[in-house]
Amino acid sequence: MNITYLLFFLCIIICTLIITYWAARQSNTTNQFYIAAGSLTGFQNGMAIAGDYISAASFLGIIGTIAINGFDGFMYAIGFLVSYLIVLFFIAEPVHRLGKYSLGDVIFSRFPSYHMRGLMAIGTLIISIFYIIPQLVAAGLLIRLLLDIDYAISVLIIGGLMTIYVVFGGMFATSWVQIVKTVLLMSGTFLLALIVFSRLNWSMTELLQQVKLGTPLGEQFFLPGNLFDNPLETISLHLALILGTAGLPHILIRLFTVRNTVEVRKSLFTASWIIGLFYLIALTLGLGTVALVGYEDLIIKDSTGNLAAPLLAMVLGGDFLMAFIAAIAFTTIIAVVAGLVISATTAFSHDIYYHIIKRGKTTEKQQVLVARWTAFAIGLISTLFALGLKNMNVTFLVSLTFIVAASSNLPVLLLTLYWKRFNQVGAVSGMVCGLLASLVLLLIGPHIMHPDGGWILMEAIVPLYNPGIIAIPIGFLAAYLGTILSGKSSESNEEFQAFYLLAQTGVDTRGDKK
């Protein structure tokens, strides 16, 4: 076991546990536990959103994808960034005004049905758990590689930590772990990028020249077509990435952790700048990996490319720098996982337990207690799944979460906010059909059905690895047809106008003001 690596990991763990201890004293009410009492500033929340969004897939995966696939790898990152424009212009402010703790609150404000609230909660649970599992698997593999600790123990460590953060610290602890992660990530990767340029005489021309020499792709490295042979696959992937973020529950509930819509806008502007800068740095590190580590060495040590950043750090600064970058990767994973757990916890304890099971008749203390037990249960379930999937390729779960979010949550959110004729039947139809279409297309796609190493050894019925181009239109079409075929909405024109006024301005002519 490398002592340098161990010390960095212990330092991260101790610091985050101190944050949790501090946060635990401020998480005694549901308002504090679920949304940190709306106490974050726009800048703080923007850093937390960036910390929540830049997952292991972004930090480890994008750099490796750029190193192996060149231009296509960077275009993958662009999809993640552009998605925030959809959130900023169409989703963010109405969600903040209409919701309190969850997406179920937002939909319930127009369609006051417990069935609708429960359906939104189930969607949130599915998306969150699907996203947690690959993060835990990646964490287990990373710790096993660097510290030579058994995979099962590694996953239990990460699973235990994320559960502690949420159970004891709630949204306060989760937010500040994410903020610390963002500071470490941006400073560490920026430092690494500076060292890359210093090794190449601060010359972009020399960097690009070394890249052409270091990759078997040559000039093709800078042209599209290296990641997917089928252009439809590329379009489908980017459609899911761009639209999926606007339906991710763990990102959208962060819109409730600030006081007003001014801070919401500041949050998204801050997050967008941080995420955009990170992907520019990631581009530099991807190019630097090819130039200084070399394509062949990268593939020999890790054919997936996920260890590109740590390997580059080893070449540039030895054990110390590699330990620092690995610790950042570790922090990245636990911050994202904690955000996912708090999202799933809120969906069950607030929407299902408080509103559906208890019908609002329970004490504040009991709600927080159930939320803590829910966080523990979700952490345990996710950890058990991750332990069982250590030998499986679970990267498809990451893309699946974006497809599910874009084909189920997004149609319901957009049409609820902007279509006057939209009704509850349409909302249920869009949610159910989008969710089922995503899962079915996964089961009959090449991730599962493949004659060479698939879970089912036969040719895939649908050949797309990223079936968002099919699933997303199904979600929107089902919502539209469900509305049209079910007849006229029971909602009057005055009721919709009052709802729309509340969503767009915060003025509530129906009763309370948010």
VENMOKA-V893528 format. One record per residue. N is the residue number from 1. OMEGA is omega in radians with two decimals (NA if undefined). BURIAL is b if it has 16 or more other ideal C-beta (glycine too) atoms within 10 Angstrom, else e. Layout:
# VENMOKA-V893528
N_OMEGA_BURIAL + N_OMEGA_BURIAL
This chain:
# VENMOKA-V893528
1_-3.14_e + 2_-3.08_e + 3_3.14_e + 4_3.12_b + 5_-3.09_b + 6_-3.12_e + 7_3.11_e + 8_3.14_b + 9_3.12_b + 10_3.12_e + 11_3.12_e + 12_-3.11_b + 13_-3.11_b + 14_-3.13_e + 15_-3.12_e + 16_3.09_b + 17_3.06_b + 18_3.08_e + 19_-3.13_b + 20_3.12_b + 21_3.11_e + 22_-3.09_e + 23_-3.09_b + 24_-3.12_b + 25_-3.11_e + 26_-3.07_b + 27_-3.07_b + 28_3.11_e + 29_3.13_e + 30_3.11_b + 31_3.10_b + 32_-3.06_b + 33_-3.05_b + 34_-2.99_b + 35_3.13_b + 36_3.12_b + 37_-3.14_b + 38_-2.97_b + 39_-3.10_b + 40_3.01_b + 41_3.12_e + 42_-3.14_b + 43_3.11_b + 44_-3.12_b + 45_3.08_b + 46_3.08_b + 47_3.12_b + 48_3.10_b + 49_3.10_b + 50_3.11_b + 51_3.12_b + 52_-2.99_b + 53_-3.11_b + 54_-3.06_b + 55_3.07_b + 56_3.12_b + 57_3.13_b + 58_-3.04_b + 59_-3.10_b + 60_-3.01_b + 61_-3.06_b + 62_3.13_b + 63_3.11_b + 64_3.14_b + 65_3.08_b + 66_-3.11_b + 67_-3.07_b + 68_-3.00_b + 69_3.05_b + 70_-3.03_b + 71_-3.09_b + 72_3.12_b + 73_3.14_b + 74_3.10_b + 75_3.04_b + 76_-3.13_b + 77_-3.13_b + 78_3.12_e + 79_3.11_b + 80_-3.06_b + 81_-3.07_b + 82_-3.10_e + 83_-3.10_b + 84_3.06_b + 85_3.10_e + 86_-3.14_b + 87_-3.06_b + 88_-3.00_b + 89_-2.98_e + 90_-2.93_b + 91_-2.84_b + 92_-3.03_b + 93_3.07_b + 94_3.12_b + 95_3.13_b + 96_-3.08_b + 97_-3.03_b + 98_-3.04_b + 99_3.07_b + 100_-3.14_b + 101_-2.97_b + 102_3.06_b + 103_3.07_b + 104_3.09_b + 105_-3.08_b + 106_-3.12_b + 107_-3.12_b + 108_-3.12_b + 109_3.06_b + 110_-3.14_b + 111_-3.06_b + 112_-3.13_e + 113_3.10_e + 114_3.08_e + 115_3.14_e + 116_3.12_b + 117_3.14_b + 118_3.13_b + 119_3.09_b + 120_3.13_b + 121_3.13_b + 122_3.08_b + 123_3.12_b + 124_3.13_b + 125_-3.13_b + 126_-3.12_b + 127_-3.09_b + 128_-3.10_b + 129_3.08_b + 130_-3.11_b + 131_-3.12_b + 132_-3.00_b + 133_3.14_b + 134_3.08_b + 135_3.13_b + 136_3.10_b + 137_3.12_b + 138_3.13_b + 139_3.14_b + 140_3.14_b + 141_-3.13_b + 142_-3.12_b + 143_3.11_b + 144_-3.13_b + 145_-3.00_b + 146_-3.06_b + 147_-3.13_b + 148_3.09_e + 149_3.14_b + 150_-3.09_e + 151_-3.10_b + 152_3.12_e + 153_3.13_e + 154_-3.14_b + 155_3.12_b + 156_3.10_b + 157_-3.13_b + 158_3.13_b + 159_3.11_b + 160_-3.13_e + 161_-3.09_b + 162_3.12_b + 163_3.11_b + 164_-3.13_b + 165_-3.05_b + 166_-3.10_b + 167_-3.06_b + 168_-3.03_b + 169_-3.13_b + 170_-3.09_b + 171_3.08_b + 172_-3.11_b + 173_-3.13_b + 174_-3.11_b + 175_-3.08_b + 176_2.99_b + 177_3.12_b + 178_3.11_b + 179_3.10_b + 180_3.11_b + 181_-3.12_b + 182_3.12_b + 183_3.14_e + 184_-3.10_b + 185_-3.08_b + 186_3.13_b + 187_-3.11_e + 188_-3.12_b + 189_3.09_b + 190_3.09_e + 191_-3.13_b + 192_3.12_b + 193_3.10_b + 194_3.14_e + 195_3.09_b + 196_-3.13_b + 197_3.14_e + 198_3.11_e + 199_-3.09_b + 200_3.04_b + 201_3.10_e + 202_-3.06_e + 203_3.06_e + 204_3.13_e + 205_-3.14_e + 206_3.10_e + 207_-3.12_b + 208_3.11_e + 209_3.12_e + 210_3.10_b + 211_3.14_b + 212_3.12_e + 213_-3.02_e + 214_-3.11_b + 215_3.08_b + 216_-3.13_e + 217_-3.13_b + 218_3.14_e + 219_-3.12_e + 220_3.11_e + 221_-3.07_b + 222_-3.12_b + 223_-3.14_e + 224_3.06_e + 225_-3.11_e + 226_-3.08_b + 227_3.14_b + 228_3.06_b + 229_-3.07_e + 230_3.13_e + 231_3.12_e + 232_3.10_e + 233_3.13_b + 234_3.12_b + 235_-3.12_e + 236_3.13_b + 237_-3.09_b + 238_3.07_b + 239_3.12_b + 240_-3.11_b + 241_-3.07_b + 242_-3.09_b + 243_-3.04_b + 244_-3.10_b + 245_-3.12_b + 246_3.10_b + 247_-3.12_b + 248_-3.06_b + 249_-3.06_b + 250_3.04_b + 251_-3.05_b + 252_3.14_b + 253_3.08_b + 254_3.10_b + 255_3.13_b + 256_-3.01_b + 257_3.06_b + 258_-2.97_b + 259_-2.98_e + 260_-3.07_e + 261_3.05_b + 262_3.12_e + 263_3.05_b + 264_3.13_b + 265_3.10_b + 266_3.13_b + 267_-3.06_b + 268_3.06_b + 269_3.13_e + 270_-3.14_b + 271_-3.10_b + 272_3.12_b + 273_-3.14_e + 274_-3.12_b + 275_3.10_b + 276_3.12_b + 277_3.13_e + 278_-3.10_b + 279_3.00_b + 280_3.08_e + 281_3.12_b + 282_3.08_b + 283_3.11_b + 284_-3.11_b + 285_3.07_b + 286_3.08_b + 287_3.14_b + 288_3.11_b + 289_3.13_b + 290_-3.06_b + 291_-2.98_b + 292_3.08_b + 293_-3.14_b + 294_-3.10_b + 295_-3.06_b + 296_-3.14_e + 297_3.13_e + 298_-3.10_b + 299_3.13_e + 300_-3.07_e + 301_3.13_e + 302_-3.06_b + 303_3.14_e + 304_-3.10_b + 305_-3.07_b + 306_3.13_b + 307_-3.11_b + 308_-3.10_b + 309_3.08_b + 310_3.14_b + 311_3.08_b + 312_3.11_b + 313_3.12_b + 314_3.14_b + 315_-3.05_b + 316_-3.02_b + 317_3.10_b + 318_-3.05_e + 319_-3.05_e + 320_-3.11_e + 321_3.11_b + 322_3.12_b + 323_3.13_b + 324_3.14_b + 325_3.11_b + 326_3.11_b + 327_3.07_b + 328_3.10_b + 329_3.12_b + 330_3.12_b + 331_3.09_b + 332_-3.09_b + 333_-3.07_b + 334_3.12_b + 335_3.14_b + 336_-3.12_b + 337_3.11_b + 338_3.10_b + 339_3.12_b + 340_3.14_b + 341_-3.13_b + 342_3.09_b + 343_3.13_b + 344_3.13_b + 345_3.14_b + 346_-3.12_b + 347_-3.10_b + 348_-3.00_b + 349_-3.12_b + 350_-3.06_b + 351_-3.04_b + 352_-3.07_b + 353_-3.02_b + 354_-3.02_b + 355_-3.03_b + 356_-3.10_b + 357_-3.06_e + 358_-3.12_e + 359_3.09_e + 360_-3.08_e + 361_3.09_e + 362_-3.09_e + 363_3.09_e + 364_-3.13_e + 365_-3.13_e + 366_3.08_e + 367_3.14_b + 368_3.13_b + 369_3.11_e + 370_3.10_b + 371_3.14_b + 372_3.12_b + 373_3.09_e + 374_3.11_b + 375_3.11_b + 376_-3.10_b + 377_-3.14_e + 378_3.08_b + 379_-3.14_b + 380_-3.13_e + 381_-3.13_b + 382_3.14_b + 383_3.13_b + 384_3.09_e + 385_-3.13_b + 386_3.10_b + 387_-3.10_b + 388_-3.06_e + 389_-3.03_b + 390_-3.12_b + 391_-3.13_e + 392_3.03_e + 393_-3.06_e + 394_-3.13_b + 395_-3.14_b + 396_-3.14_b + 397_3.13_b + 398_3.13_b + 399_3.13_b + 400_-3.12_b + 401_3.11_b + 402_3.14_b + 403_3.11_b + 404_-3.13_b + 405_-3.10_b + 406_-3.07_b + 407_3.13_b + 408_-3.10_b + 409_-3.03_b + 410_3.11_b + 411_-3.13_b + 412_3.14_b + 413_-3.08_b + 414_-3.09_b + 415_3.05_b + 416_-3.07_b + 417_-2.91_b + 418_-3.10_e + 419_-3.06_e + 420_-3.06_e + 421_-3.08_e + 422_-3.13_b + 423_-3.04_b + 424_3.10_b + 425_3.09_b + 426_3.13_b + 427_3.12_b + 428_-3.13_b + 429_-3.13_b + 430_-3.12_b + 431_-3.07_b + 432_-3.10_b + 433_3.10_b + 434_3.13_b + 435_-3.12_b + 436_3.13_b + 437_3.13_b + 438_-3.08_b + 439_-3.14_e + 440_3.13_b + 441_3.04_b + 442_-3.06_b + 443_-3.11_e + 444_3.13_e + 445_-3.04_b + 446_3.04_b + 447_-3.11_b + 448_-3.10_e + 449_-3.14_b + 450_-3.10_b + 451_-3.12_e + 452_3.03_e + 453_3.09_e + 454_3.07_b + 455_3.03_e + 456_-2.99_e + 457_3.07_e + 458_-3.12_e + 459_3.14_e + 460_3.09_b + 461_3.04_e + 462_-2.99_e + 463_-3.07_e + 464_3.03_b + 465_3.13_b + 466_-3.02_b + 467_-3.12_b + 468_-3.11_b + 469_3.05_b + 470_-3.03_b + 471_-3.07_b + 472_3.06_b + 473_3.11_e + 474_3.12_b + 475_3.14_b + 476_-3.12_b + 477_3.13_b + 478_3.12_b + 479_3.14_b + 480_-3.10_b + 481_3.10_e + 482_3.12_b + 483_-3.07_b + 484_-3.05_e + 485_-3.10_e + 486_3.12_e + 487_-3.08_e + 488_3.11_e + 489_3.09_b + 490_-3.11_e + 491_3.12_b + 492_3.12_e + 493_3.13_e + 494_-3.14_e + 495_3.11_e + 496_-3.14_b + 497_3.10_e + 498_3.09_b + 499_-3.09_b + 500_3.10_e + 501_3.11_e + 502_-3.10_b + 503_-3.03_b + 504_-3.06_e + 505_-3.06_e + 506_3.12_b + 507_-3.07_e + 508_3.10_b + 509_3.14_e + 510_-3.08_e + 511_-3.08_e + 512_2.98_e + 513_-3.12_e + 514_NA_e
